[in-house]
């Protein structure tokens, strides 16, 4: 079954059927109804490649993820799944492409091969050459995170600096004087990874403003690293009574280290940070934290990208999300010695 047979049954030209399917030119409502009735009767499904050629689009979005050798965090996986779901609502597929390390060729193929109508780029550095490459290519794109000079691009991000600052203020109000930030890995911080750098800046600036002693500690993204990192904190900084974190993958190890040390939360030690709600609720006791709204970020990113695809001349927009900090049971007043 092809467009010619549909046109013959309806009594119209092949081009009329094509225009009715693609929406590139107006077709009368009555004709569209007759075409749709025949399509439904015959069970016709347009060839994806032919439709893409006719529309000048692939109906596919590229999602550039961290290297395949890197285990995605729970929030990253949730974001990927949400992008696929939102794109499907737009009748678009999603092509996953790793970036970084030995995978730069994959990113190059996405940019130069025109396999996709637009790109969502994850894990943005403060100065990210991939953003420069996409800008030069003219391919529509949205970033999750933002570079230093971000006025000309479309992006969605969480206000890590502001939220971590509010976490420190909360701990200061509870009387804590010695605090630590459990940040992301050394490699990410050294590369200029946006969330890690902005969290560090907000943490140190706010702690200094309250006269607190503050330490910024890097930690790899896995439970074993979280265990080792926290045990080192207790050994080297025994005066620390509270921690702030953006490292969700290290949390189970931090939990084990607290248990091993016989520290009660929040009686002996307080913990807070920017962590997805479902992970914060899995902590014992539930974690005082600001959410990382992966679903909302995915919806906004796809919306912004589809807007740019439809109208490349539209002015760039962005969204900086600042979810509320939900007070739970993991923070309490500093114990007086």
N, C-alpha and C positions, 0 to 999 in steps of 0.2 A: 504494500500500500504506500502510495506517494502523493505529493501535492497535486500532480496532474490528475490522478483518479478522483481525488476530492473535488477538484475544480469541475471535472466533468459531471459528477453527480449533482453538484450544487447549481451548475449552469453558469459559472463565472470563469474568468481567466485565472491562470496559474498565479499571476502577479497579485490578483485580488486576494487569493488565499494567503499568499506570502505576507501581504501587508496586514491582513487580519491577524495573523499569528505573531508578527513582529511588532505591530503597532507603529511602524515607521510612517505610514500614511493613513488618513482617515478612511474608514469603510463604514457604510451605513449599518445601523444597529440590526436591521432586519437581515442583512446579508451575513453579518457576523453570527447571528443566531443560527441561520441555516448551516453555515460552515461548522459551527460547534456541534450542532445536532448530528451531522454526518460523521464528524470526528469521533463523537461519543459512540455512534452506532458501529463504526468500523474498528474502534479501539486503536486509532492512529496515535503514534508517538513520534514527534519530529526527531530526526537525527541530530544529535547534539552538535556535531562538527558542522553540519550544514546550517543549523540555526545560528551558531556562533559566527560563521562566515557571512551570513545574511545580515546579522545585526552589527557586525564589526566588533563583537565582544565575545569573550570566552565564557562569561557567566561563572567565573571562578575567581576567588580571592586567594591571595598568597598569605600565609601566616608564617613568619620567620621566627623560629624557635631557637633556644640555645643548642649548642652542639649535641649530636646524638650520644656522645660519650658522657655527657653530663646528665645525671638523673634529675628529671623535672621535679620540682617541689609540688606539694599537694595543691597549693594555690595556683601554680602555673598550669597544672593539669586541669584544674577546674576552669581556668580561663580559656584554655584551648577548647575544652568541651563546650563551653558557652559560646565561643565564636562560631563553632560549627553549627550550633543550634540556631543562633541568630541569623547566620548567613542562609541557612535553609529556609527561614521565613521570607527571605528576599529571593528565593529560588536560585541561590548560588551555591556552588560547591567550594570546598576549601582545600588548597594544596599546601601541605606542610613542608617547610624547607629549613634544614638546620643552617646555622651561621656561626662562624668563628672557628679557629683552629684550622683543621684540614678541610673545612666545609665551605670555604669562600667560593669555590666553583659553583656550588649549588645556588648560593645567593646570586652569583653572576648570571646563571641561567634564568633565574626568575626575572631579573631586571632586564636583561638583553633579549631574552627569547620571547617576550610578550606572551607568556603562557597564562597570564592572569590579567584581570582588569585593574587590580590595585593590590596593595600590600599593607598588612599590619605587621609592624616590626616590634618585637618584644625586647626587654632587657637593654634599655638604652643607657649609654655612657654619657657623661657630661659633654664630652667631645667625641662624637661618634662618626667615623668616616662613612658608615653605611647610610646615614642620613644625608650626608653630602652627595653620595652616589645616587641616591634616589631622587634628590632634588634636581640634580643635573640631568637625569634620565627623562624627567617629565612624567614618569609613571605615578599615578595617584597613590598616596600612602598616608598612613596614620601611625604614630608611635605610641607605645605603652611606656610612659616615661618621657622626659623631655631633655633636650640638650641645653647648654647655657644660653645660646642665642636661639630662642624657640619661637619668636614672634611670627615668623613666616611659615610655620608648619602647623599641622593638625596633630593634636596629641591628647591623651588621657593619662592622668597620673594621680597618685595619692600624695597628699601633703605630708610627707614623712617628717620634714623639718618641724612643721607646726605641731603635728601630733606627738612627736617625741618630746618636744618642748612642753606640751601639756602634761605628758606623763611625768616629766621631771618636776614640774610645778606641784603635781599631786603628791609626789613623794616628799617634796620639801614641806608641804602643808602638814604631812604626817610626822615631821620631825627628823627625817633621814638626812644625814650629813655626809655620808660616804656612799657613793653610788657607782655603778658600772654599767656600760652599754655593751651587751653581747651582740656584736655586729655580724655581718656576713664574712665570707672567707677573705684571707689575705689577698688572693688573686683578684677577686672582684673589687676590693677596695683599691688595690694598686692600679687596676684598669680604669678607675674613675667611674665605677658603677653608680648611677644616679641616686637610687634609694639609700645606699650605704653612705655615700658622701653627705647627702642632705640630712640623714638621721644623725650622723656624727656631728655635723655643724650645729643642729638644733640642740642636741644633748649637751655639748660642751659649753655653748654660749649661755644656755639657760642655767646650767649648774653653776657656772661662774657668777652669774647674776645673783644667785641665792647664797653665794659663799660656800658652796658644797665642794668637796673633793671628788673629782670625777675621773674615771678611767674608761677609755675606749678600747675594747678587746675584740680582735677578729676571731671568728670561729667558723670552721668548715660546715657545710650544710648536711650534717647527718647526726644521728643520736650519739654515736661513739665520740665524735668531736665535741658534742655538747657536754657529755660526761667529763671528758678530760679538761675541757675549757673551764668548767665551773669548779672542778677540784683544784685547778691551778689558781683560780680567783680566791678560793677559800684559804689556800696555802700562802699565797703571796700578799693578799690584801684582806687579812682577817678582820679588819675594821669595817669592811663593806657590809651594809645591812639591807641593801636593795639593788635590784637590777632592772634595766629596761632592755628590751630585745626586739629585733625585727627578724630574727632567725627562727622561723617556724620548724625547720627540720631538726634543729638542735634541741628543741624543747623536751622530747622524751628523755634525752640524756641528762639534761638539767634536772628533770624530775628525779631521776635515779640518784644523781649526785646529792641532791637535797636529802633524800631518804637515807643514803649511806652516811651522811654527816650527822644524821639525827636532828636536822633542822625542821622545825614546824613552820609552815606557811599559813598565815602571815605573822605568827607570834615572834618567830626568830628571824625571819627573812621575808621581804616583800618582793614581788615580781610583777612587772607590767610591760606593756609594749604595744606594737602594731602587729596584730595577728588575726587571721581569719576567725570569725566567730565560732565556727564548729570545732576548730582546733583549740581555741581558748576554753571552750566548754569541756573538752576532753581532758584538760589539765586538772590536777587535783591539788588544792581546791580550784574551782573555775577561775580563770585568769581575768583580772582587770585589764581591758585592752580595747583598742580601736580596731574595728573590722577592716579587712582588705576585701572590698566588695567585687570579687572577680566577675560575677554575673553582670553587675551594673557596668563595669568597665568594658566588658565585651560588647554589650548592647550599644554603648556610646561610641566605641571604636568602629563598629560595623556601620552604625548610622552616619558617622562623620565620613567614612570612606565612601559609602554609597552616595552621599551628598556630593562629594568631590567628583566621583565618576560621572554623575549626572550633569554636573555643572562645574567644569574645571576652573572657571573664572570666579567662582564664589569665594568670598574672603575667608581665610583660614579661621577655624574656631578651635577651642580647646576646652578641657574640663579638668579642674584640679579638685579632687574629692577630699573632703575632710569629715569622715564619719565621726560620730560622737564616741567618747571613751565610756564604755560601759563598766560601771563599778561592780566588781564581783568580790570574791573572798580572798584573793591572793595578795592584797595590800592592806597593811595595817600600821598603826603607830609604832615608831621605833622604840624598842625596849630600852629603858634606862638602866645603865650598869650600876 
